[in-house]
């Protein structure tokens, strides 16, 4: 399976204790859009729902076989 590198960002939830962006490896834009940088689903105000995130393909991933979050930007309070 071919995997791609995407930047995923949101500006719906801002301020302290929120994520504003992340870099992910995923097979397609829809999968990238549905990844969440939050370790717990209950932290709903730390990230936007999938329909409100912006996704941009930036490259092709090589030497990897799994989708994952590579890096996430967190604004600690």
C-alpha positions in Angstrom: 0.0 0.0 0.0 1.3 3.4 -0.9 1.4 5.9 1.9 1.6 9.7 1.8 2.7 12.5 4.1 0.1 15.1 4.9 0.0 18.3 7.0 -3.3 18.5 8.9 -4.3 21.7 10.7 -7.3 23.3 12.4 -8.2 26.8 13.7 -11.6 26.0 15.2 -10.2 25.4 18.7 -7.4 27.7 19.7 -5.8 28.9 22.8 -4.2 26.9 25.6 -4.4 23.1 25.7 -5.2 22.6 22.1 -3.5 21.1 19.0 -3.2 23.4 16.0 -1.5 21.0 13.5 0.2 17.7 12.9 2.1 15.8 10.2 0.8 12.3 9.5 1.4 9.4 7.3 -1.7 7.9 5.7 -2.9 6.2 2.6 -5.3 8.9 1.6 -6.7 12.4 2.6 -9.8 11.0 4.3 -7.7 8.8 6.6 -5.4 11.7 7.4 -8.4 13.9 8.1 -9.8 11.4 10.6 -6.6 11.0 12.7 -6.7 12.8 16.0 -3.5 14.0 17.9 -5.4 13.7 21.2 -4.6 10.5 23.2 -8.1 10.5 24.6 -11.3 11.0 22.7 -12.8 12.9 25.7 -10.5 15.8 25.0 -13.0 17.1 22.4 -12.0 20.8 22.7 -8.3 20.1 21.9 -8.9 19.3 18.2 -11.5 20.0 15.6 -13.9 17.4 14.1 -12.8 16.0 10.8 -15.0 18.3 8.6 -13.2 21.4 10.0 -9.6 20.4 9.4 -7.4 21.4 6.5 -5.4 18.6 4.8 -2.5 19.1 2.4 -0.5 16.3 0.8 3.2 17.1 1.0 5.0 14.0 -0.1 5.3 10.2 -0.4 6.3 8.1 2.6 8.9 5.5 2.0 10.2 2.6 4.1 7.1 2.5 6.3 4.1 0.2 6.3 1.8 1.8 8.8 -0.2 5.0 9.1 0.7 7.2 12.0 1.1 10.7 13.4 4.7 11.8 13.0 4.6 15.1 14.8 1.9 17.3 16.4 1.9 20.9 17.6 0.3 21.4 21.1 -0.3 24.7 22.7 0.1 24.0 26.4 -1.5 26.2 29.0 
